[in-house]
Structures are given as structure tokens and as C-alpha cells.
Amino acid sequence: MVGGKSVVAYVVAMHTIAVLALDGVIGFDLTTPLEAFGRTRLPDGRSPYRLRVCALSEEVDAGAFTIRAPYGLEALDEADTIIVPGVAAPGTPPPPEVIAGLRRAAEAGTRIASICAGAFVLAAAGLLDGRRATTHWIAAEFLAARYPAVEVDPDVLYVHDGQILTSAGAAAGLDLCLYMIRCDHGSAVAADAARLSVMALEREGGQAQFIVHEQPPTPRGSLLEPVLRWMEDNSARDLTLDEIAAHAGMSSRTLNRRFREQTGTTPLQWLHRARIRRAQHLLETTTHPVDRIAMQVGFGSPTAFRDRFKRVAGLSPNAYRRAFR
């Protein structure tokens, strides 16, 4: 009782994420989920995630340095999500205790994800058998040959197959983390996490766009960044390819080519995705009717909006609102 009034205390259940550090762990892969989930905040400022780095032994060889893991493998049993970063020698069989822990977690329904060559660990545990999965494009052929029961897709940034998620290499691990944040808490929270990471919430295309170029350019910091920002700001308008090209100061053909190189998609497809992102935010944060949102984000036809939204988000606008408001 406070001042004669009863006060109800609410305990927020945090989502526990165990990041598994194996000997030879790739430092970039290990820290990506720690940064992405650790900096995520809900609209009221609370952190929705509890992070635990766990390992078979207290000290883990990470190549150029050694890390000390504060948790043992028992953290796998207590986690809501397990993330397995890549290791420098993916062909090395994981310790039996690790395989047993991952299988036990999978049987309990725990969400399990891998980053880069971490897919080899999941495959060794049999968790990818009969599933579609991905890994770094340079190791995809090796993964497919070593584990023929796995349907390896080398062209995508990440794969979500039931309770198992896998990502391609390096920055694709951040794509995967942002996707999981969005699944957990909606696009507005994920967009904030993406901004903190100086990262687009969604990147079009897949690994194929990176295989062609040794050092592929990215939209942020590139020549396309100003026009992308302008398109985002003007996405509700009926923009044409010629108008976008004129604003970018290049021909339509050159604009298309640079978009393909740097975003993996076309200008108009990118614009549609920007409109859908804006629609997701409005569905989550307003009570506006779907037809009104369709007009607000630049779709002249509510039917076309519903069709496009379902292709992009995987569910109808109304179903999305029910899931994420």
C-alpha cells in the first residue's frame, strides 16, 4: 500500500539469449549479437534481452585474443534463444557436450540461430537435416558436400526455417539479428536497433550480389545514399523511374545498374519496400484503417497495397497489425 492505494508491481520477463563461444570463434560473429540485442530498447526504454556468453571451458581461443566466458553449457538449457557464431575451422567436429546441449535445446523448442560458419555446428548436431539453410558463400559448397541432408542456399542473407535460423557471413549476421528483433518486437523497435547499428533494417538481394564483387559497395556512404534518403522522404509520392534518375543526376539505365550493384534490386522495387516499411510502422503505432494507410504510403490501390504487403511481410496488413501492435 502506498498513500492508501494499492500498487501493482509488474515483472517483465526478459528473453534470455545464450551466445555459444567455441574454440576458434570468429570475434566479429561473437560480438554481433551481443551488440545488436544488447542495445535494443523497447519504447519505454527497457531492455527486452538478457545476454549470456557460454562455453565448454572458461577460457576460449578466439584467434588473436582469448575470451573468458562467464557461463558454462548449462546456459543452453536456460536460454530462450541460442546463437552459434562461426569458427575459423568449420570442418572441426564440435565437442560431444556441445552437440548434446544443442540437441536438448532443440527438443525443448528453443529458437536456435547460427551466424556464418556456425551453420556447420548446427549441421553436425543434425539440426539442419531436411531443412533449408545458408552460410558464408565461400563455405556453402563445403557445407552441402559435408552434410548432404541439408538444403544449402548460397544466395541469401539468412534463412528462417521453423525454430532454426541461419545467416550468411559477416554483416549478414547483423541482418539476422535485426530480423529476430523484428519478429520479437515489431519493425519500430527493430528500426531503432538498426539505426544504432548504422544499418538498413532490410537489405534487398542476397549473397549473390557480393560474390560478383570482391569489395561490394554498400548504400550507406555510397553515391546512392542521397537518392535513397530522398526516395525514403518522398515515398508517398507517385515517383517514376525517370524522376528518380533525374534527381540522382544520371540516366535511368545507369541508375538501374547502380541499384543492382549496390542494393541487389531495382529503384522501383526498393521504393515499394520503403513504402511497406512505412506501412508497418503505421500499422503498429496507429489505428488508421488499412485503406487509409495504403494511400498514406503511396499506393493508389488498396488491393495493390494488400498484395504487395503480403508478398513482402508474409501476412496481410490486418494480420500484421494483430501480431505486432
Secondary structure as UniProt FT lines:
FT   TURN            3..4
FT   STRAND          15..20
FT   TURN            23..24
FT   HELIX           27..38
FT   TURN            43..44
FT   STRAND          49..54
FT   STRAND          59..61
FT   STRAND          66..68
FT   HELIX           74..78
FT   STRAND          81..84
FT   TURN            90..91
FT   HELIX           96..107
FT   TURN            108..109
FT   STRAND          111..114
FT   TURN            116..117
FT   HELIX           118..124
FT   TURN            125..130
FT   STRAND          132..133
FT   HELIX           137..146
FT   TURN            148..149
FT   STRAND          151..152
FT   TURN            154..155
FT   STRAND          158..161
FT   TURN            162..163
FT   STRAND          164..167
FT   TURN            170..171
FT   HELIX           172..185
FT   HELIX           187..196
FT   TURN            197..198
FT   HELIX           208..211
FT   TURN            220..221
FT   TURN            223..224
FT   HELIX           225..233
FT   TURN            234..236
FT   HELIX           241..248
FT   HELIX           252..263
FT   HELIX           267..285
FT   HELIX           290..296
FT   TURN            297..298
FT   HELIX           302..313
FT   HELIX           317..324
//
